[in-house]
Amino acid sequence: MLKEIIFSFSTARDGKIGMPIGNLTSQIFANIYLNELDRFVKHELRAKAYLRYGDDFIIVENNFGKLQFFRTQTTDFLKNKLKLTINSKSDSVASLVDKILKPYRGLKFLGIKFWPSGRTLSKRSLIRASERLNSSNLSSYSGLIKAHCNKKKQKHFSWLVYEKLI
Protein backbone atom coordinates (compact mmCIF):
# COMPACT_ATOMS: atom_id res chain seq x y z
CA MET A 1 0.00 0.00 0.00
CA LEU A 2 2.85 2.40 0.83
CA LYS A 3 4.48 1.76 -2.55
CA GLU A 4 1.21 2.63 -4.26
CA ILE A 5 0.92 5.90 -2.31
CA ILE A 6 4.57 6.88 -2.82
CA PHE A 7 4.66 6.15 -6.54
CA SER A 8 1.19 7.53 -7.28
CA PHE A 9 2.71 10.94 -7.93
CA SER A 10 5.45 11.70 -10.43
CA THR A 11 7.60 14.79 -9.97
CA ALA A 12 9.70 14.42 -13.10
CA ARG A 13 8.39 17.71 -14.44
CA ASP A 14 10.51 20.78 -13.76
CA GLY A 15 13.31 18.53 -12.46
CA LYS A 16 11.83 18.59 -8.95
CA ILE A 17 11.77 15.55 -6.72
CA GLY A 18 9.56 14.59 -3.82
CA MET A 19 5.86 14.50 -3.06
CA PRO A 20 3.35 17.34 -3.41
CA ILE A 21 3.11 19.62 -0.38
CA GLY A 22 -0.67 19.24 -0.10
CA ASN A 23 -0.40 15.46 0.15
CA LEU A 24 -0.94 14.58 3.83
CA THR A 25 1.23 11.50 3.48
CA SER A 26 4.22 13.71 2.58
CA GLN A 27 4.00 15.32 6.02
CA ILE A 28 3.74 11.97 7.78
CA PHE A 29 6.59 10.49 5.74
CA ALA A 30 8.78 13.55 6.43
CA ASN A 31 8.27 13.12 10.17
CA ILE A 32 8.98 9.40 10.07
CA TYR A 33 11.99 9.61 7.76
CA LEU A 34 13.54 12.69 9.35
CA ASN A 35 13.18 11.31 12.86
CA GLU A 36 16.65 9.90 12.24
CA LEU A 37 17.94 13.44 11.62
CA ASP A 38 16.30 14.62 14.86
CA ARG A 39 18.00 11.85 16.82
CA PHE A 40 21.35 12.55 15.17
CA VAL A 41 21.29 16.29 15.87
CA LYS A 42 20.03 15.91 19.44
CA HIS A 43 21.97 12.85 20.59
CA GLU A 44 25.11 12.74 18.45
CA LEU A 45 25.81 16.44 17.88
CA ARG A 46 24.10 17.47 21.11
CA ALA A 47 22.85 20.72 19.59
CA LYS A 48 21.05 22.73 22.24
CA ALA A 49 18.86 24.75 19.87
CA TYR A 50 17.35 22.67 17.05
CA LEU A 51 13.96 23.04 15.40
CA ARG A 52 12.45 21.06 12.53
CA TYR A 53 9.09 21.50 10.82
CA GLY A 54 8.50 19.08 7.95
CA ASP A 55 11.68 19.15 5.90
CA ASP A 56 12.82 22.59 7.10
CA PHE A 57 15.14 22.83 10.07
CA ILE A 58 17.41 25.23 11.90
CA ILE A 59 20.26 24.77 14.34
CA VAL A 60 21.15 27.85 16.37
CA GLU A 61 24.59 28.15 17.94
CA ASN A 62 26.58 31.11 19.30
CA ASN A 63 29.96 29.63 18.34
CA PHE A 64 30.41 29.99 14.57
CA GLY A 65 33.09 27.28 14.39
CA LYS A 66 30.80 24.84 16.18
CA LEU A 67 27.95 25.81 13.87
CA GLN A 68 30.10 25.09 10.81
CA PHE A 69 30.98 21.69 12.34
CA PHE A 70 27.25 20.99 12.90
CA ARG A 71 26.55 21.95 9.28
CA THR A 72 29.25 19.64 7.90
CA GLN A 73 28.18 16.73 10.09
CA THR A 74 24.47 17.24 9.35
CA THR A 75 25.07 17.56 5.60
CA ASP A 76 27.15 14.37 5.62
CA PHE A 77 24.52 12.54 7.67
CA LEU A 78 21.73 13.59 5.31
CA LYS A 79 23.75 12.66 2.23
CA ASN A 80 25.19 9.34 3.42
CA LYS A 81 22.50 7.96 5.72
CA LEU A 82 19.26 9.43 4.37
CA LYS A 83 20.28 10.09 0.74
CA LEU A 84 19.11 13.72 0.94
CA THR A 85 20.71 17.04 0.04
CA ILE A 86 20.23 20.51 1.49
CA ASN A 87 18.87 23.16 -0.85
CA SER A 88 21.75 25.62 -1.32
CA LYS A 89 19.33 28.59 -1.36
CA SER A 90 18.16 27.71 2.16
CA ASP A 91 21.61 27.10 3.65
CA SER A 92 22.38 30.25 5.67
CA VAL A 93 25.72 29.01 6.96
CA ALA A 94 27.01 28.24 3.47
CA SER A 95 26.13 31.72 2.23
CA LEU A 96 27.60 33.42 5.31
CA VAL A 97 30.87 31.55 5.75
CA ASP A 98 32.87 34.77 6.14
CA LYS A 99 30.32 36.66 8.23
CA ILE A 100 28.26 35.83 11.26
CA LEU A 101 24.50 36.23 10.79
CA LYS A 102 23.65 39.51 12.48
CA PRO A 103 20.43 39.76 14.51
CA TYR A 104 19.36 42.97 12.75
CA ARG A 105 19.17 41.05 9.44
CA GLY A 106 16.69 38.62 10.90
CA LEU A 107 16.33 34.92 10.25
CA LYS A 108 13.92 33.64 7.60
CA PHE A 109 12.23 30.37 8.53
CA LEU A 110 8.94 28.94 7.24
CA GLY A 111 7.94 32.18 5.51
CA ILE A 112 8.44 34.28 8.64
CA LYS A 113 11.32 36.61 9.42
CA PHE A 114 12.44 36.49 13.05
CA TRP A 115 14.37 39.14 14.99
CA PRO A 116 15.26 39.24 18.68
CA SER A 117 12.50 41.83 19.12
CA GLY A 118 9.73 40.07 17.18
CA ARG A 119 8.67 38.60 13.86
CA THR A 120 6.91 39.47 10.62
CA LEU A 121 5.61 37.60 7.63
CA SER A 122 8.11 37.62 4.76
CA LYS A 123 7.24 39.78 1.77
CA ARG A 124 6.95 36.67 -0.44
CA SER A 125 4.52 34.98 1.98
CA LEU A 126 2.41 38.11 2.24
CA ILE A 127 2.18 38.38 -1.57
CA ARG A 128 1.32 34.66 -1.90
CA ALA A 129 -1.41 34.96 0.73
CA SER A 130 -2.87 37.98 -1.08
CA GLU A 131 -2.78 36.25 -4.49
CA ARG A 132 -4.25 32.95 -3.27
CA LEU A 133 -6.96 34.47 -1.09
CA ASN A 134 -10.43 33.00 -1.65
CA SER A 135 -13.50 32.20 0.44
CA SER A 136 -12.27 28.71 1.39
CA ASN A 137 -8.93 29.87 2.85
CA LEU A 138 -9.97 33.26 4.22
CA SER A 139 -9.84 32.28 7.90
CA SER A 140 -6.48 30.54 7.53
CA TYR A 141 -4.78 33.49 5.82
CA SER A 142 -6.46 36.00 8.14
CA GLY A 143 -5.03 34.12 11.14
CA LEU A 144 -1.59 34.09 9.55
CA ILE A 145 -1.70 37.84 8.88
CA LYS A 146 -3.03 38.60 12.37
CA ALA A 147 -0.31 36.51 14.05
CA HIS A 148 2.67 37.81 12.08
CA CYS A 149 1.91 41.28 10.69
CA ASN A 150 1.63 44.75 12.12
CA LYS A 151 -1.66 46.68 12.27
CA LYS A 152 -0.99 48.50 8.98
CA LYS A 153 -0.55 45.24 7.04
CA GLN A 154 -3.56 43.71 8.80
CA LYS A 155 -5.69 46.67 7.72
CA HIS A 156 -4.40 46.41 4.14
CA PHE A 157 -5.22 42.68 4.12
CA SER A 158 -8.73 43.41 5.42
CA TRP A 159 -9.27 45.69 2.42
CA LEU A 160 -8.02 42.94 0.11
CA VAL A 161 -10.54 40.56 1.65
CA TYR A 162 -13.29 43.08 1.13
CA GLU A 163 -12.21 43.77 -2.45
CA LYS A 164 -11.85 40.13 -3.52
CA LEU A 165 -14.71 38.49 -1.69
CA ILE A 166 -17.47 41.02 -1.42
Phi and psi in degrees as GROMACS dihedral restraints (atoms count N, CA, C in turn):
[ dihedral_restraints ]
;  ai    aj    ak    al  type     phi  dphi    fc
    3     4     5     6     1   -62.6    20    10
    4     5     6     7     1   -40.3    20    10
    6     7     8     9     1   -58.8    20    10
    7     8     9    10     1   -42.5    20    10
    9    10    11    12     1   -63.0    20    10
   10    11    12    13     1   -42.2    20    10
   12    13    14    15     1   -66.1    20    10
   13    14    15    16     1   -48.6    20    10
   15    16    17    18     1   -62.6    20    10
   16    17    18    19     1   -44.9    20    10
   18    19    20    21     1   -91.6    20    10
   19    20    21    22     1     9.4    20    10
   21    22    23    24     1   -77.7    20    10
   22    23    24    25     1    -9.3    20    10
   24    25    26    27     1  -128.0    20    10
   25    26    27    28     1   129.4    20    10
   27    28    29    30     1  -106.8    20    10
   28    29    30    31     1   132.0    20    10
   30    31    32    33     1  -114.6    20    10
   31    32    33    34     1    27.0    20    10
   33    34    35    36     1   -65.1    20    10
   34    35    36    37     1   -25.9    20    10
   36    37    38    39     1   -67.9    20    10
   37    38    39    40     1   147.1    20    10
   39    40    41    42     1    60.9    20    10
   40    41    42    43     1     9.9    20    10
   42    43    44    45     1    69.8    20    10
   43    44    45    46     1    11.0    20    10
   45    46    47    48     1   -86.2    20    10
   46    47    48    49     1   152.6    20    10
   48    49    50    51     1  -124.7    20    10
   49    50    51    52     1   157.3    20    10
   51    52    53    54     1   116.5    20    10
   52    53    54    55     1  -168.3    20    10
   54    55    56    57     1  -109.2    20    10
   55    56    57    58     1   158.0    20    10
   57    58    59    60     1   -64.9    20    10
   58    59    60    61     1   145.3    20    10
   60    61    62    63     1   -61.4    20    10
   61    62    63    64     1   -38.9    20    10
   63    64    65    66     1   -70.5    20    10
   64    65    66    67     1   -13.3    20    10
   66    67    68    69     1   -74.2    20    10
   67    68    69    70     1   116.5    20    10
   69    70    71    72     1   -59.7    20    10
   70    71    72    73     1   -31.0    20    10
   72    73    74    75     1   -66.6    20    10
   73    74    75    76     1   -28.2    20    10
   75    76    77    78     1   -63.6    20    10
   76    77    78    79     1   -36.3    20    10
   78    79    80    81     1   -69.0    20    10
   79    80    81    82     1   -42.5    20    10
   81    82    83    84     1   -65.3    20    10
   82    83    84    85     1   -46.1    20    10
   84    85    86    87     1   -63.4    20    10
   85    86    87    88     1   -38.4    20    10
   87    88    89    90     1   -60.9    20    10
   88    89    90    91     1   -43.6    20    10
   90    91    92    93     1   -66.8    20    10
   91    92    93    94     1   -39.8    20    10
   93    94    95    96     1   -68.8    20    10
   94    95    96    97     1   -50.6    20    10
   96    97    98    99     1   -66.9    20    10
   97    98    99   100     1   -41.4    20    10
   99   100   101   102     1   -84.9    20    10
  100   101   102   103     1     0.5    20    10
  102   103   104   105     1   -57.5    20    10
  103   104   105   106     1   -33.4    20    10
  105   106   107   108     1   -64.5    20    10
  106   107   108   109     1   -37.8    20    10
  108   109   110   111     1   -64.4    20    10
  109   110   111   112     1   -44.9    20    10
  111   112   113   114     1   -55.4    20    10
  112   113   114   115     1   -48.2    20    10
  114   115   116   117     1   -63.5    20    10
  115   116   117   118     1   -41.1    20    10
  117   118   119   120     1   -61.9    20    10
  118   119   120   121     1   -50.3    20    10
  120   121   122   123     1   -65.6    20    10
  121   122   123   124     1   -41.7    20    10
  123   124   125   126     1   -75.1    20    10
  124   125   126   127     1   -45.4    20    10
  126   127   128   129     1   -96.4    20    10
  127   128   129   130     1   -32.4    20    10
  129   130   131   132     1   -89.5    20    10
  130   131   132   133     1   -52.3    20    10
  132   133   134   135     1   -80.0    20    10
  133   134   135   136     1   -24.8    20    10
  135   136   137   138     1    58.0    20    10
  136   137   138   139     1    41.6    20    10
  138   139   140   141     1   -67.7    20    10
  139   140   141   142     1   134.0    20    10
  141   142   143   144     1   -85.6    20    10
  142   143   144   145     1   -24.9    20    10
  144   145   146   147     1  -128.2    20    10
  145   146   147   148     1    97.6    20    10
  147   148   149   150     1  -135.4    20    10
  148   149   150   151     1   134.5    20    10
  150   151   152   153     1  -140.4    20    10
  151   152   153   154     1   131.6    20    10
  153   154   155   156     1  -131.3    20    10
  154   155   156   157     1   136.2    20    10
  156   157   158   159     1  -133.5    20    10
  157   158   159   160     1   111.7    20    10
  159   160   161   162     1    63.9    20    10
  160   161   162   163     1  -121.0    20    10
  162   163   164   165     1  -105.6    20    10
  163   164   165   166     1    10.7    20    10
  165   166   167   168     1  -101.7    20    10
  166   167   168   169     1   136.6    20    10
  168   169   170   171     1  -148.2    20    10
  169   170   171   172     1   157.5    20    10
  171   172   173   174     1  -135.5    20    10
  172   173   174   175     1   147.8    20    10
  174   175   176   177     1  -124.8    20    10
  175   176   177   178     1   124.7    20    10
  177   178   179   180     1  -108.8    20    10
  178   179   180   181     1   132.2    20    10
  180   181   182   183     1  -150.8    20    10
  181   182   183   184     1   136.1    20    10
  183   184   185   186     1   -72.6    20    10
  184   185   186   187     1   -33.8    20    10
  186   187   188   189     1   -86.6    20    10
  187   188   189   190     1   114.1    20    10
  189   190   191   192     1   -65.0    20    10
  190   191   192   193     1   -37.7    20    10
  192   193   194   195     1   -62.5    20    10
  193   194   195   196     1   -41.7    20    10
  195   196   197   198     1   -66.5    20    10
  196   197   198   199     1   -38.5    20    10
  198   199   200   201     1   -63.9    20    10
  199   200   201   202     1   -41.0    20    10
  201   202   203   204     1   -63.4    20    10
  202   203   204   205     1   -38.7    20    10
  204   205   206   207     1   -62.5    20    10
  205   206   207   208     1   -46.4    20    10
  207   208   209   210     1   -57.5    20    10
  208   209   210   211     1   -43.2    20    10
  210   211   212   213     1   -61.6    20    10
  211   212   213   214     1   -47.9    20    10
  213   214   215   216     1   -61.0    20    10
  214   215   216   217     1   -47.2    20    10
  216   217   218   219     1   -65.2    20    10
  217   218   219   220     1   -42.0    20    10
  219   220   221   222     1   -66.9    20    10
  220   221   222   223     1   -43.4    20    10
  222   223   224   225     1   -60.6    20    10
  223   224   225   226     1   -45.0    20    10
  225   226   227   228     1   -62.6    20    10
  226   227   228   229     1   -42.6    20    10
  228   229   230   231     1   -61.5    20    10
  229   230   231   232     1   -47.5    20    10
  231   232   233   234     1   -61.2    20    10
  232   233   234   235     1   -43.4    20    10
  234   235   236   237     1   -69.1    20    10
  235   236   237   238     1   -49.7    20    10
  237   238   239   240     1   -82.7    20    10
  238   239   240   241     1   -38.0    20    10
  240   241   242   243     1   -93.4    20    10
  241   242   243   244     1   -40.4    20    10
  243   244   245   246     1  -106.8    20    10
  244   245   246   247     1    -5.4    20    10
  246   247   248   249     1    59.0    20    10
  247   248   249   250     1    43.4    20    10
  249   250   251   252     1  -124.4    20    10
  250   251   252   253     1   156.0    20    10
  252   253   254   255     1  -125.1    20    10
  253   254   255   256     1   153.0    20    10
  255   256   257   258     1   -87.7    20    10
  256   257   258   259     1   134.8    20    10
  258   259   260   261     1   -66.1    20    10
  259   260   261   262     1   121.7    20    10
  261   262   263   264     1   -61.7    20    10
  262   263   264   265     1   -27.8    20    10
  264   265   266   267     1   -68.5    20    10
  265   266   267   268     1   -26.7    20    10
  267   268   269   270     1   -95.4    20    10
  268   269   270   271     1    -3.7    20    10
  270   271   272   273     1   -89.0    20    10
  271   272   273   274     1    94.8    20    10
  273   274   275   276     1   -66.7    20    10
  274   275   276   277     1   -36.4    20    10
  276   277   278   279     1   -65.5    20    10
  277   278   279   280     1   -43.4    20    10
  279   280   281   282     1   -61.6    20    10
  280   281   282   283     1   -37.8    20    10
  282   283   284   285     1   -82.2    20    10
  283   284   285   286     1   -10.7    20    10
  285   286   287   288     1  -123.4    20    10
  286   287   288   289     1    35.0    20    10
  288   289   290   291     1   -56.9    20    10
  289   290   291   292     1   -38.8    20    10
  291   292   293   294     1   -89.4    20    10
  292   293   294   295     1   -11.1    20    10
  294   295   296   297     1  -131.0    20    10
  295   296   297   298     1   150.4    20    10
  297   298   299   300     1   -88.4    20    10
  298   299   300   301     1   138.2    20    10
  300   301   302   303     1   -61.4    20    10
  301   302   303   304     1   119.6    20    10
  303   304   305   306     1   -87.5    20    10
  304   305   306   307     1   138.6    20    10
  306   307   308   309     1   -56.4    20    10
  307   308   309   310     1   -33.6    20    10
  309   310   311   312     1   -68.1    20    10
  310   311   312   313     1   -18.3    20    10
  312   313   314   315     1   -79.9    20    10
  313   314   315   316     1   -21.6    20    10
  315   316   317   318     1    78.5    20    10
  316   317   318   319     1   168.5    20    10
  318   319   320   321     1  -125.4    20    10
  319   320   321   322     1   120.5    20    10
  321   322   323   324     1   -86.3    20    10
  322   323   324   325     1   128.3    20    10
  324   325   326   327     1  -153.9    20    10
  325   326   327   328     1   123.2    20    10
  327   328   329   330     1    58.7    20    10
  328   329   330   331     1    36.3    20    10
  330   331   332   333     1    80.6    20    10
  331   332   333   334     1     9.7    20    10
  333   334   335   336     1  -125.0    20    10
  334   335   336   337     1   142.2    20    10
  336   337   338   339     1  -104.8    20    10
  337   338   339   340     1   123.1    20    10
  339   340   341   342     1  -105.1    20    10
  340   341   342   343     1   138.8    20    10
  342   343   344   345     1  -127.8    20    10
  343   344   345   346     1   164.7    20    10
  345   346   347   348     1   -58.3    20    10
  346   347   348   349     1   -28.6    20    10
  348   349   350   351     1   -92.4    20    10
  349   350   351   352     1    -7.1    20    10
  351   352   353   354     1   164.2    20    10
  352   353   354   355     1  -157.1    20    10
  354   355   356   357     1  -151.4    20    10
  355   356   357   358     1   161.2    20    10
  357   358   359   360     1  -151.1    20    10
  358   359   360   361     1   155.5    20    10
  360   361   362   363     1   -70.2    20    10
  361   362   363   364     1   137.0    20    10
  363   364   365   366     1   -65.0    20    10
  364   365   366   367     1   155.4    20    10
  366   367   368   369     1   -57.5    20    10
  367   368   369   370     1   -43.2    20    10
  369   370   371   372     1   -61.1    20    10
  370   371   372   373     1   -43.5    20    10
  372   373   374   375     1   -66.3    20    10
  373   374   375   376     1   -37.7    20    10
  375   376   377   378     1   -64.9    20    10
  376   377   378   379     1   -42.7    20    10
  378   379   380   381     1   -64.5    20    10
  379   380   381   382     1   -44.3    20    10
  381   382   383   384     1   -62.1    20    10
  382   383   384   385     1   -41.5    20    10
  384   385   386   387     1   -62.3    20    10
  385   386   387   388     1   -42.7    20    10
  387   388   389   390     1   -65.0    20    10
  388   389   390   391     1   -41.1    20    10
  390   391   392   393     1   -71.1    20    10
  391   392   393   394     1   -35.7    20    10
  393   394   395   396     1   -91.6    20    10
  394   395   396   397     1    -1.4    20    10
  396   397   398   399     1   -59.0    20    10
  397   398   399   400     1   127.6    20    10
  399   400   401   402     1  -150.8    20    10
  400   401   402   403     1   177.9    20    10
  402   403   404   405     1   -64.6    20    10
  403   404   405   406     1   -26.6    20    10
  405   406   407   408     1   -81.0    20    10
  406   407   408   409     1   -20.9    20    10
  408   409   410   411     1  -116.0    20    10
  409   410   411   412     1    11.1    20    10
  411   412   413   414     1   -54.7    20    10
  412   413   414   415     1   -49.9    20    10
  414   415   416   417     1   -67.1    20    10
  415   416   417   418     1   -36.3    20    10
  417   418   419   420     1   -64.1    20    10
  418   419   420   421     1   -50.8    20    10
  420   421   422   423     1   -68.0    20    10
  421   422   423   424     1   -35.1    20    10
  423   424   425   426     1   -63.5    20    10
  424   425   426   427     1   -40.7    20    10
  426   427   428   429     1   -63.9    20    10
  427   428   429   430     1   -40.5    20    10
  429   430   431   432     1   -62.2    20    10
  430   431   432   433     1   -46.8    20    10
  432   433   434   435     1   -64.0    20    10
  433   434   435   436     1   -43.6    20    10
  435   436   437   438     1   -64.1    20    10
  436   437   438   439     1   -38.1    20    10
  438   439   440   441     1   -75.3    20    10
  439   440   441   442     1   -29.6    20    10
  441   442   443   444     1  -124.8    20    10
  442   443   444   445     1     5.6    20    10
  444   445   446   447     1  -123.9    20    10
  445   446   447   448     1   156.2    20    10
  447   448   449   450     1   -75.4    20    10
  448   449   450   451     1   174.1    20    10
  450   451   452   453     1   -61.2    20    10
  451   452   453   454     1   -36.7    20    10
  453   454   455   456     1   -63.2    20    10
  454   455   456   457     1   -45.5    20    10
  456   457   458   459     1   -69.6    20    10
  457   458   459   460     1   -34.4    20    10
  459   460   461   462     1   -63.5    20    10
  460   461   462   463     1   -42.0    20    10
  462   463   464   465     1   -65.0    20    10
  463   464   465   466     1   -43.3    20    10
  465   466   467   468     1   -60.2    20    10
  466   467   468   469     1   -43.3    20    10
  468   469   470   471     1   -64.7    20    10
  469   470   471   472     1   -37.7    20    10
  471   472   473   474     1   -59.7    20    10
  472   473   474   475     1   -39.2    20    10
  474   475   476   477     1   -68.0    20    10
  475   476   477   478     1   -36.9    20    10
  477   478   479   480     1   -61.5    20    10
  478   479   480   481     1   -42.3    20    10
  480   481   482   483     1   -59.6    20    10
  481   482   483   484     1   -48.3    20    10
  483   484   485   486     1   -60.5    20    10
  484   485   486   487     1   -44.6    20    10
  486   487   488   489     1   -65.5    20    10
  487   488   489   490     1   -42.5    20    10
  489   490   491   492     1   -82.0    20    10
  490   491   492   493     1   -33.9    20    10
  492   493   494   495     1  -107.9    20    10
  493   494   495   496     1   -11.8    20    10
